[in-house]
Amino acid sequence: MDTFIFNHLCCEILQMLRIAKEALTFDDVLLVPAHSTVLPNTADLRTRLTKNINLNIPMISASMDTVTEARLAIALAQEGGIGFIHKNMSIEAQAEMVRQVKIFEAGIVSDPVTVRPEMSIEEVLKLTEKHGFAASQLLLMAKSL
């Protein structure tokens, strides 16, 4: 290995070690099943990700194209974690995924897609597929006299 690259990697590793106050690996921890006086609904799993970002659960998804896209980021956010959208796509696609996560508010549709009464079922199905909906809900409203 080139001496310059080796020295650079060593400096990076030392810098990371200075930042981490305590670090554990899987081999450092062993959980043994036993009776606990802590009830699941009283357990506090909150953790700090950064100085200004707190998480309700210590769950972060990997920024990998086979792992995190909008669906997983939304699911993690609903549970109190965070998902990092991967970069193996166009900037426009990344921005669209981030937009999907941001507008998703606990199952509330903040920007509904609507259809007109004169649209055919085929058009509604195409619209449903285009937006990635699993289903469409149609409300028929009677004209008031």
Backbone torsions as a table, in degrees:
resi	resn	phi	psi	omega
1	MET	NA	139.8	178.7
2	ASP	-59.8	136.1	-177.9
3	THR	-59.5	-40.6	180.0
4	PHE	-61.2	-46.9	-179.7
5	ILE	-64.2	-42.8	179.3
6	PHE	-60.2	-47.3	179.5
7	ASN	-62.6	-40.2	179.5
8	HIS	-63.4	-44.4	178.6
9	LEU	-63.3	-40.9	178.1
10	CYS	-61.3	-42.5	178.4
11	CYS	-63.0	-41.5	178.7
12	GLU	-62.9	-44.3	-179.9
13	ILE	-64.6	-43.4	177.8
14	LEU	-61.8	-39.9	178.5
15	GLN	-63.1	-42.7	178.6
16	MET	-63.8	-38.5	179.9
17	LEU	-66.9	-32.6	177.4
18	ARG	-68.9	-34.0	-178.8
19	ILE	-72.2	-43.7	-176.7
20	ALA	-74.2	124.7	177.6
21	LYS	-80.4	-38.4	178.4
22	GLU	-150.0	134.3	-180.0
23	ALA	-134.9	137.3	179.8
24	LEU	-127.0	151.2	173.6
25	THR	-112.9	176.1	-179.4
26	PHE	-59.7	-33.7	-179.2
27	ASP	-73.2	-15.3	-179.0
28	ASP	-84.7	-12.2	-173.7
29	VAL	-124.8	135.0	175.9
30	LEU	-133.9	120.0	178.0
31	LEU	-100.0	121.4	-179.4
32	VAL	-107.0	125.5	178.8
33	PRO	-60.3	132.2	179.0
34	ALA	-163.9	167.5	177.0
35	HIS	-67.1	142.0	179.6
36	SER	-129.8	144.2	175.8
37	THR	-88.9	-6.8	178.6
38	VAL	-84.8	122.2	177.7
39	LEU	-82.9	143.3	-178.4
40	PRO	-54.8	-37.5	-178.3
41	ASN	-76.4	-6.9	177.4
42	THR	-105.2	-6.3	-179.6
43	ALA	-69.6	133.7	179.1
44	ASP	-107.8	111.2	-177.3
45	LEU	-102.7	8.4	-178.0
46	ARG	-59.5	144.4	179.2
47	THR	-147.1	159.5	179.5
48	ARG	-100.5	123.8	177.2
49	LEU	-85.5	-47.5	176.0
50	THR	-136.6	-177.5	179.2
51	LYS	-56.9	-35.9	-175.3
52	ASN	-112.8	2.1	-178.5
53	ILE	-122.4	118.2	175.7
54	ASN	-109.4	146.7	177.9
55	LEU	-117.1	144.6	177.6
56	ASN	-78.7	-24.2	173.8
57	ILE	-133.4	146.7	-178.4
58	PRO	-82.7	63.0	-178.5
59	MET	-125.0	123.5	178.2
60	ILE	-131.9	132.9	178.2
61	SER	-92.5	152.6	179.9
62	ALA	-71.4	145.7	177.9
63	SER	-84.9	64.9	-178.0
64	MET	-123.1	144.8	-177.5
65	ASP	-65.7	-20.3	177.2
66	THR	-91.8	0.9	-175.9
67	VAL	-119.4	-63.9	-168.1
68	THR	-111.6	118.1	167.8
69	GLU	-131.9	-169.1	-172.9
70	ALA	-57.0	-42.1	-176.1
71	ARG	-60.1	-45.4	-179.9
72	LEU	-70.1	-40.3	178.9
73	ALA	-60.6	-39.7	177.7
74	ILE	-65.7	-46.6	-179.3
75	ALA	-61.1	-43.3	178.5
76	LEU	-65.0	-41.9	179.6
77	ALA	-61.7	-39.0	178.8
78	GLN	-62.9	-30.6	-179.5
79	GLU	-91.6	-9.0	178.4
80	GLY	107.1	5.4	178.5
81	GLY	-100.9	-160.4	-179.5
82	ILE	-147.1	144.4	177.4
83	GLY	-120.3	137.7	178.5
84	PHE	-102.6	116.6	179.8
85	ILE	-66.3	134.2	-178.3
86	HIS	-72.9	166.7	-175.6
87	LYS	-107.2	6.3	-177.4
88	ASN	-84.0	52.9	178.4
89	MET	-160.4	174.4	-180.0
90	SER	-67.9	158.8	177.8
91	ILE	-59.8	-38.1	179.7
92	GLU	-62.8	-42.3	179.1
93	ALA	-66.3	-39.5	176.4
94	GLN	-60.9	-47.1	-179.1
95	ALA	-61.5	-38.3	178.9
96	GLU	-65.1	-41.4	178.5
97	MET	-65.2	-42.9	177.8
98	VAL	-62.1	-40.7	178.8
99	ARG	-61.6	-43.3	179.3
100	GLN	-59.6	-42.4	-179.7
101	VAL	-66.9	-43.3	-177.1
102	LYS	-66.8	-37.5	-177.4
103	ILE	-82.0	-12.0	178.9
104	PHE	-77.8	114.0	-176.6
105	GLU	-121.1	85.3	175.1
106	ALA	51.6	41.8	176.5
107	GLY	85.1	-3.1	178.8
108	ILE	-85.7	129.4	179.1
109	VAL	-85.0	106.2	-176.8
110	SER	-84.7	-19.7	-179.5
111	ASP	-136.4	76.9	-173.3
112	PRO	-68.5	148.0	173.3
113	VAL	-93.9	124.9	-176.6
114	THR	-113.3	159.5	176.9
115	VAL	-123.6	155.6	178.8
116	ARG	-94.1	153.1	-179.3
117	PRO	-57.8	-29.4	-177.4
118	GLU	-82.6	-3.8	179.8
119	MET	-72.9	142.6	178.8
120	SER	-80.2	164.0	177.1
121	ILE	-60.2	-38.7	178.9
122	GLU	-60.0	-43.1	178.7
123	GLU	-64.7	-39.7	178.6
124	VAL	-64.6	-42.3	178.9
125	LEU	-64.4	-39.1	177.2
126	LYS	-64.2	-41.6	178.2
127	LEU	-63.6	-41.3	178.3
128	THR	-61.0	-45.4	179.7
129	GLU	-67.0	-41.6	-179.0
130	LYS	-58.2	-40.0	-177.0
131	HIS	-92.1	-0.1	176.9
132	GLY	73.8	25.8	178.8
133	PHE	-78.4	147.1	176.2
134	ALA	-81.9	-25.4	-178.1
135	ALA	-156.8	168.5	175.8
136	SER	-126.3	141.1	177.2
137	GLN	-112.7	122.7	-179.3
138	LEU	-110.7	129.9	177.5
139	LEU	-110.5	126.2	176.7
140	LEU	-99.9	123.1	-177.9
141	MET	-114.4	130.5	178.9
142	ALA	-78.8	144.6	176.0
143	LYS	-71.2	137.1	176.6
144	SER	-87.2	141.6	-177.7
145	LEU	-84.7	NA	NA
